[in-house]
Every structure is written in C-alpha cells, then in structure tokens.
C-alpha cells in the first residue's frame, strides 16, 4: 500500500523474548534527582543576548565583583554573552568528585550558543542545596551564519548544547540502601507481568517474593542477604521475565504509520470501502449584449458563472477478512485490502466498533 508503513511490534516467532527485571522495573527509592542552575556563557561571536538585557548585566556584574573587579553595569555593551539555564541529573548513588553531563539552554534572545564557554555555575536540587559545579566549553552540533544583506543559514538547533562530564558533584546523593525489603516498581503497570515476576523470583529465591499489586513486587532481605544487598539486587535484576502486553493498534494519520502489537487478533468480518470524490469546476463566461436597448443606455457586459460538478464513486466489492490469530495474519489481512492509510484508519475504527478487532485502537 502506497504511503503506508506497516510496522510489526515483534517478529512472527510464536514465543516472545523474555526481558530482565532490570529492564522492566526500578527499585523504589533508588532513582536520579533533577538539578537545575543559572549560568553565563561567554565567547560568543556576536550572537549573544541583547546588550540591554538586565539579567546578563546584573549576573555578569556580580560575578566580576566576586573576582575582585568592579564594573559599572550601564557601561557594559556585550554581544558575546548569554544567560542560560542548566539542567543535569544527580545519580542515585552519586559521590563527590564524580563527573556528570550538563545541558545548557538559552533563556534570552541569543541567536546561537555555538563556540561559547560556560563560566562556573552551581547546580542546585529542589532542597536549595548545591550538589555540583558546572563549567566548560559547549558542544552544540550545529551552526548559524549570517550575511551582511540579511541572508542566513542554520543547521540544527543552536540554542541548546551540552557539556559531557561538565559538572563535578560536591556532595553524595541522599539515597539510602534498603535493609528490610526491596520493592520493584514496574515501568508499565500490569497484574499479569507482576505475577510472572514474582513467580520468576520465587523460582530462584523461594519464600522471598510477594506481589503487592499490579505495579509493585516486594522481595524480603533475609538471612545472609542482609550483608550482601548489592549482590542481591544484581541477582534479581538478571532474572528474566516474559512480560504480558496489551493488544493494541497504533495509527498515525499524519504520516500513514500503522503499528500492530503482537497480541492483536481479528474475528471474521466482511468489509466494503471506497472514496467519494466530488469535483467542482468553475468556468466564468463573459456575456455581451446582442443589440442596443434604449439607445444602449444601462446595458453592461456581464460575467455569468458556469459551474460543472462531477461525482466519482467507485464500485467496490465486499471483501471478507478471515480470522487472524497472529500478528503475521493480521498484517496479511490488512495488506490484502489494498486500502490507503486514511481508508485503513477508518476501517480499523469500524472493525473496532463491530467487535472484530480484538485490540485497543490508539490514534496519534
């Protein structure tokens, strides 16, 4: 089918590939923490913020004062400086001296941050504490160039950049290692997957796992494991579980993309579809008077509309979809219809309404 990309969620194999618990869930209380900050980027090639920006002037004046230099803000005429916001992630078990990546985003009207260098700036958490210091040259991955006549060229987005390993942690992350039990929080809540996870853990560590609900499985830390919690976590994360998936079809009308999940099935149904095309053509006709009337006074040339309407409705026959129990059968059934993407979306909705499509239909 033209302009249609039919993507299959899994291959046509009858068995699904098991996933590690590490990929299906995370440990309650063990997570990254967001850090934010404000900074100044210097060294720009005339692409910085407006010279009248009070944020840049105030920030730069304060920074220079800390360095022992007093400058009158009103005398500053900067074009190579930009005010930026910093964002980073504090790892769950981050330690002082550890390097983390920093993302820098322009917060003013700078044209580009390409070639800039971030001056030392603190990274703070929601508690207001400084957890790291960021500084370094920005990596942009694009460029902006302007000519004297107003012409310009641009590649990629040049107002957001990164400094790989550009921040140094100043404190240890406040993550506490569990001592009594581990709680695995599923990335996607599902009772079946949670039950399978509990059974897989019980097969290797009998009597320790319990399914709390559809989103959490707890594992008791007992016996010799009390002194070896990191080893216990590593052992649990390596256990493989076959996750259950919902039957779902996702369609994107804008791009003509259809994604069929592995659990989707079809019941037998008869379908007929077609498109009604109405073509309206306007051909204005100029009409001249054939003879003078009352001496030709008041007679004017007129434009008379000439409208032609053409209706095209193809005569499509009824097509029968047989029962499809695998993702391969479903893909073959849809391909056999020969429908265009927009028609296929309508067909899927109709099949869902008729109860023949045994899946959740999601339209982007």
HUKA-V491569 format. One record per residue. N is the residue number from 1. SS is DSSP state (hx for helix, st for strand, lp for the rest). Layout:
# HUKA-V491569
((N SS) (N SS))
This chain:
# HUKA-V491569
((1 lp) (2 lp) (3 lp) (4 lp) (5 st) (6 st) (7 st) (8 st) (9 lp) (10 lp) (11 lp) (12 lp) (13 lp) (14 lp) (15 lp) (16 lp) (17 lp) (18 lp) (19 st) (20 st) (21 hx) (22 hx) (23 hx) (24 hx) (25 st) (26 st) (27 st) (28 lp) (29 lp) (30 lp) (31 lp) (32 lp) (33 st) (34 st) (35 st) (36 st) (37 st) (38 st) (39 st) (40 st) (41 st) (42 st) (43 lp) (44 lp) (45 lp) (46 lp) (47 lp) (48 lp) (49 lp) (50 lp) (51 lp) (52 lp) (53 lp) (54 hx) (55 hx) (56 hx) (57 hx) (58 hx) (59 hx) (60 hx) (61 hx) (62 hx) (63 hx) (64 hx) (65 hx) (66 hx) (67 lp) (68 lp) (69 lp) (70 lp) (71 lp) (72 lp) (73 hx) (74 hx) (75 hx) (76 lp) (77 lp) (78 lp) (79 lp) (80 lp) (81 lp) (82 st) (83 st) (84 st) (85 st) (86 st) (87 st) (88 st) (89 st) (90 st) (91 lp) (92 lp) (93 lp) (94 lp) (95 lp) (96 lp) (97 lp) (98 lp) (99 st) (100 st) (101 st) (102 st) (103 st) (104 st) (105 st) (106 st) (107 lp) (108 lp) (109 lp) (110 lp) (111 lp) (112 lp) (113 lp) (114 lp) (115 lp) (116 lp) (117 st) (118 st) (119 st) (120 st) (121 st) (122 st) (123 st) (124 st) (125 lp) (126 lp) (127 lp) (128 lp) (129 lp) (130 st) (131 st) (132 st) (133 st) (134 st) (135 st) (136 st) (137 st) (138 lp) (139 st) (140 lp) (141 lp) (142 lp) (143 st) (144 st) (145 st) (146 st) (147 lp) (148 lp) (149 lp) (150 lp) (151 lp) (152 st) (153 st) (154 st) (155 st) (156 lp) (157 lp) (158 lp) (159 lp) (160 st) (161 st) (162 st) (163 st) (164 st) (165 st) (166 st) (167 st) (168 st) (169 st) (170 lp) (171 lp) (172 lp) (173 lp) (174 lp) (175 lp) (176 lp) (177 lp) (178 lp) (179 lp) (180 lp) (181 st) (182 st) (183 st) (184 st) (185 st) (186 st) (187 lp) (188 lp) (189 lp) (190 lp) (191 hx) (192 hx) (193 hx) (194 hx) (195 hx) (196 hx) (197 hx) (198 hx) (199 hx) (200 hx) (201 hx) (202 hx) (203 hx) (204 hx) (205 lp) (206 lp) (207 lp) (208 lp) (209 st) (210 st) (211 st) (212 st) (213 st) (214 lp) (215 lp) (216 st) (217 st) (218 st) (219 st) (220 st) (221 lp) (222 lp) (223 hx) (224 hx) (225 hx) (226 hx) (227 hx) (228 lp) (229 hx) (230 hx) (231 hx) (232 hx) (233 hx) (234 hx) (235 hx) (236 hx) (237 hx) (238 lp) (239 lp) (240 st) (241 st) (242 lp) (243 lp) (244 lp) (245 lp) (246 lp) (247 lp) (248 st) (249 st) (250 st) (251 st) (252 st) (253 lp) (254 lp) (255 lp) (256 lp) (257 st) (258 st) (259 st) (260 st) (261 lp) (262 lp) (263 lp) (264 lp) (265 st) (266 st) (267 lp) (268 lp) (269 st) (270 st) (271 st) (272 lp) (273 lp) (274 lp) (275 lp) (276 st) (277 st) (278 st) (279 st) (280 st) (281 st) (282 st) (283 lp) (284 lp) (285 st) (286 st) (287 st) (288 lp) (289 lp) (290 lp) (291 lp) (292 lp) (293 lp) (294 hx) (295 hx) (296 hx) (297 lp) (298 lp) (299 lp) (300 lp) (301 lp) (302 st) (303 st) (304 st) (305 lp) (306 lp) (307 st) (308 st) (309 st) (310 st) (311 st) (312 st) (313 st) (314 lp) (315 lp) (316 lp) (317 lp) (318 lp) (319 st) (320 st) (321 st) (322 lp) (323 lp) (324 st) (325 lp) (326 lp) (327 hx) (328 hx) (329 hx) (330 hx) (331 hx) (332 hx) (333 hx) (334 hx) (335 hx) (336 hx) (337 hx) (338 lp) (339 lp) (340 lp) (341 hx) (342 hx) (343 hx) (344 hx) (345 hx) (346 hx) (347 hx) (348 hx) (349 hx) (350 hx) (351 hx) (352 hx) (353 hx) (354 hx) (355 lp) (356 lp) (357 st) (358 st) (359 lp) (360 st) (361 st) (362 st) (363 st) (364 lp))
